[in-house]
């Protein structure tokens, strides 16, 4: 079949291995000091590896390739976890966690406003497509800058939500495909988009709208726009 898949330019690859760590599916490995796509059917075509590459050696192409084989990927991941004796491989920053806020954390004497973040990771490029915290989740998709413009952001927006953040101007690639996959593969109850009142944030709103249409699911959603001085505009 013809589909979108990554391509690695070995001449540009510096052998850092960051793309291999970022590829949760195990499609990329280091061979003779260079990154190499080992199996087409392990590559989901979403490009989590792209922003990890410091030299721009990884790009998308459309070519004849085996379809993505999720079952084979999961079996390979399970085998590696068993061999390693751990439940997580790769960068600690991508480890999926449910953050339980115990009473002593909520009553932290150093903070009158405790964190309401309930999961990790939160960056759109790092979060997996499926995770236990997505079950029946109210999804908050927020532009990076929004949380710095309002002191009540945790209480008003993050509380009781699963939070994903991103910046369409700074992050490489298109969010819409990954958000579509998250919506299609999980039971999402609602989606709230929080963006800044600046043109570049329109990319985030557009990606979510596209994903909602492509998912072919009826999911309630809303957009909240915040001005640079912290006022909610709509």
C-alpha positions as CSV (number, residue, x, y, z in Angstrom):
1,X,0.0,0.0,0.0
2,X,1.1,3.6,-0.5
3,X,1.2,5.5,2.8
4,X,3.2,8.2,4.7
5,X,6.3,6.9,6.4
6,X,9.6,8.3,7.6
7,X,12.8,8.5,5.6
8,X,16.2,8.9,7.2
9,X,19.0,10.6,5.4
10,X,22.1,8.8,6.6
11,X,24.4,11.6,5.3
12,X,22.7,14.1,7.7
13,X,22.4,11.6,10.6
14,X,25.0,12.4,13.3
15,X,24.4,9.1,15.2
16,X,23.0,10.7,18.4
17,X,20.3,8.0,18.8
18,X,17.6,10.5,20.0
19,X,15.2,9.4,17.2
20,X,15.6,5.7,18.3
21,X,14.7,6.7,21.9
22,X,11.7,8.8,20.7
23,X,10.3,6.0,18.5
24,X,8.0,4.2,21.0
25,X,7.2,1.5,18.4
26,X,10.8,0.4,18.0
27,X,10.9,1.0,14.2
28,X,14.3,2.8,14.4
29,X,17.6,1.3,15.5
30,X,21.2,2.4,15.4
31,X,23.2,0.5,12.8
32,X,27.0,1.2,12.4
33,X,26.5,4.5,14.1
34,X,23.6,5.6,11.9
35,X,19.8,5.7,12.5
36,X,17.9,3.2,10.3
37,X,14.2,2.4,9.8
38,X,14.3,-1.4,10.5
39,X,10.7,-2.3,9.8
40,X,8.0,-0.5,7.8
41,X,5.2,-2.2,9.7
42,X,6.5,-0.7,13.0
43,X,6.3,2.9,11.8
44,X,2.9,4.5,12.5
45,X,3.7,7.5,10.3
46,X,3.0,10.0,13.1
47,X,6.6,11.2,13.3
48,X,7.3,11.4,17.0
49,X,11.0,11.0,15.9
50,X,11.0,14.1,13.8
51,X,11.3,16.7,16.5
52,X,13.9,14.6,18.3
53,X,16.4,14.8,15.4
54,X,18.8,17.7,15.8
55,X,20.0,17.6,12.2
56,X,16.8,17.3,10.3
57,X,17.8,14.0,8.9
58,X,14.2,12.6,9.2
59,X,11.4,13.5,6.8
60,X,8.1,12.1,5.7
61,X,7.7,10.4,2.3
62,X,4.8,8.6,0.6
63,X,5.8,5.3,-0.8
64,X,4.9,1.6,-1.0
65,X,5.1,0.2,2.5
66,X,3.6,-2.4,4.7
67,X,0.7,-1.2,6.8
68,X,1.3,-0.3,10.4
69,X,1.0,-3.5,12.5
70,X,-0.1,-2.5,16.0
71,X,-0.3,-6.0,17.2
72,X,3.3,-6.8,16.1
73,X,4.5,-3.5,17.8
74,X,2.8,-4.4,21.1
75,X,4.2,-7.9,21.0
76,X,7.7,-6.5,20.4
77,X,7.4,-3.9,23.2
78,X,6.2,-6.6,25.6
79,X,9.2,-8.9,24.7
80,X,11.6,-6.0,25.2
81,X,10.1,-5.1,28.5
82,X,10.3,-8.7,29.7
83,X,13.9,-8.9,28.6
84,X,14.8,-5.6,30.3
85,X,12.8,-6.4,33.4
86,X,11.1,-3.0,33.4
87,X,7.8,-1.4,32.4
88,X,9.4,1.4,30.4
89,X,12.1,1.7,27.9
90,X,13.7,4.9,26.4
91,X,13.6,8.4,27.6
92,X,12.2,8.9,31.2
93,X,10.4,12.0,30.0
94,X,8.1,9.9,27.9
95,X,7.1,7.5,30.7
96,X,3.4,7.3,31.0
97,X,2.3,8.2,34.6
98,X,-0.9,8.8,36.5
99,X,-0.1,11.5,39.0
100,X,-2.0,10.9,42.2
101,X,-2.4,14.0,44.3
102,X,-2.3,12.8,47.8
103,X,-3.7,14.9,50.7
104,X,-0.2,16.0,51.8
105,X,0.4,17.3,48.3
106,X,-2.8,19.2,48.2
107,X,-2.1,20.7,51.6
108,X,1.5,21.6,50.7
109,X,2.4,24.5,53.0
110,X,4.5,26.0,50.3
111,X,1.6,26.5,47.9
112,X,-1.9,27.8,48.2
113,X,-2.5,26.7,44.6
114,X,-1.6,23.0,44.2
115,X,-1.0,21.5,40.8
116,X,-4.1,19.8,39.2
117,X,-2.1,18.0,36.6
118,X,-3.1,14.3,36.6
119,X,-0.9,12.6,34.0
120,X,2.5,12.6,32.3
121,X,3.6,13.2,29.6
122,X,1.7,16.3,28.5
123,X,3.6,17.4,25.4
124,X,1.7,16.5,22.2
125,X,4.8,15.2,20.6
126,X,5.6,12.9,23.5
127,X,2.2,11.6,24.7
128,X,1.3,8.1,23.4
129,X,-1.7,7.5,21.2
130,X,-3.2,5.2,23.8
131,X,-2.8,5.3,27.6
132,X,-5.0,4.4,30.6
133,X,-5.5,8.0,31.5
134,X,-7.4,8.6,28.2
135,X,-10.3,6.4,29.3
136,X,-13.4,8.6,29.5
137,X,-11.2,11.6,29.6
138,X,-12.1,15.2,29.3
139,X,-9.3,16.4,27.1
140,X,-7.7,19.8,27.4
141,X,-5.5,20.8,24.4
142,X,-3.7,24.0,25.3
143,X,-1.1,26.2,23.6
144,X,2.1,26.4,25.6
145,X,1.8,30.1,26.5
146,X,-1.7,29.9,28.0
147,X,-0.8,28.6,31.4
148,X,1.5,31.6,32.0
149,X,-1.1,34.2,31.3
150,X,-3.6,33.2,34.1
151,X,-2.9,32.4,37.7
152,X,-6.0,30.2,37.9
153,X,-5.1,28.1,34.9
154,X,-4.8,24.8,36.9
155,X,-8.1,25.3,38.7
156,X,-10.0,26.7,35.8
157,X,-8.8,24.5,33.0
158,X,-6.5,21.6,34.0
159,X,-8.6,20.3,37.0
160,X,-10.4,17.1,36.1
161,X,-8.9,17.1,32.6
162,X,-6.2,15.2,30.7
163,X,-3.8,17.9,29.5
164,X,-1.9,18.1,26.2
165,X,0.2,21.1,25.3
166,X,1.9,22.2,22.1
167,X,3.0,25.2,20.0
168,X,2.2,24.9,16.3
169,X,4.8,27.6,15.5
170,X,7.7,25.9,17.3
171,X,6.9,22.2,17.1
172,X,7.7,20.5,13.8
173,X,5.0,18.5,12.0
174,X,1.2,18.5,12.0
175,X,-0.7,17.8,15.2
176,X,-3.9,16.8,13.5
177,X,-2.9,13.2,12.6
178,X,-1.8,12.4,16.2
179,X,-4.9,14.1,17.7
180,X,-7.1,12.1,15.3
181,X,-5.4,8.9,16.4
182,X,-6.0,9.8,20.1
183,X,-9.6,10.5,19.4
184,X,-10.2,7.3,17.4
185,X,-8.4,5.0,19.8
186,X,-9.8,6.2,23.1
187,X,-13.1,7.1,24.7
188,X,-12.8,10.8,24.9
189,X,-15.8,12.6,26.6
190,X,-15.0,16.2,25.5
191,X,-12.3,18.4,24.1
192,X,-11.5,21.9,25.2
193,X,-9.0,24.0,23.2
194,X,-7.3,26.9,25.0
195,X,-5.3,29.2,22.8
196,X,-3.8,32.6,22.8
197,X,-5.2,35.5,20.8
198,X,-2.3,35.4,18.4
199,X,-2.3,34.1,14.7
200,X,0.1,31.2,15.3
201,X,-2.3,29.6,17.8
202,X,-4.8,29.3,15.0
203,X,-2.8,26.2,13.9
204,X,-3.7,24.4,17.1
205,X,-7.4,25.2,16.8
206,X,-7.3,24.1,13.2
207,X,-5.5,20.8,14.0
208,X,-8.2,20.0,16.6
209,X,-11.1,20.8,14.3
210,X,-9.5,18.6,11.6
211,X,-9.0,15.8,14.0
212,X,-12.6,15.9,15.2
213,X,-13.8,15.7,11.6
214,X,-11.4,12.9,10.7
215,X,-12.2,10.9,13.8
216,X,-15.8,10.6,12.7
217,X,-16.9,10.7,16.3
218,X,-19.4,13.1,17.9
219,X,-17.4,14.6,20.7
220,X,-18.5,17.9,22.4
221,X,-15.8,20.6,22.1
222,X,-15.2,24.2,22.7
223,X,-12.5,26.8,22.1
224,X,-11.4,29.3,24.8
225,X,-9.2,32.3,23.6
226,X,-7.0,34.2,26.1
227,X,-5.5,37.6,25.4
228,X,-1.9,38.3,26.2
229,X,-3.0,40.2,29.3
230,X,-4.9,37.2,30.6
231,X,-8.5,38.1,29.7
232,X,-10.8,35.3,28.4
233,X,-12.2,36.6,25.1
234,X,-14.7,33.9,24.3
